[in-house]
Amino acid sequence: MTEKLNVTCPHCRSALKIDTEAGVVVDHKPPARLSEKVDFNDRLKQLESEKNRAADVMAEAMRKEKSKDRLLGDRFRELLDDAKKNDDGSRPIKDIDLD
């Protein structure tokens, strides 16, 4: 007669009976779940707060994106002005011109 091993799954906490000779699960019992009572008003308040938090995060991301565009534009104009000031009128030497 084969030996059966009773094991509890560490992931889902279900009871497993394993046949050691064949190496297969012979029996499975799902874990007992305790039903939690849900207060719908509390859950509604929680969902509303999550919705408000998500809207705040989105507004902050939009503000950062708008300021990023402005900052990059300002930086581009600064570099363009510096390039115009330092322009001596000569063209840069290209590799093909060296031949």
Disulfide bonds with the S-S distance in Angstrom:
none
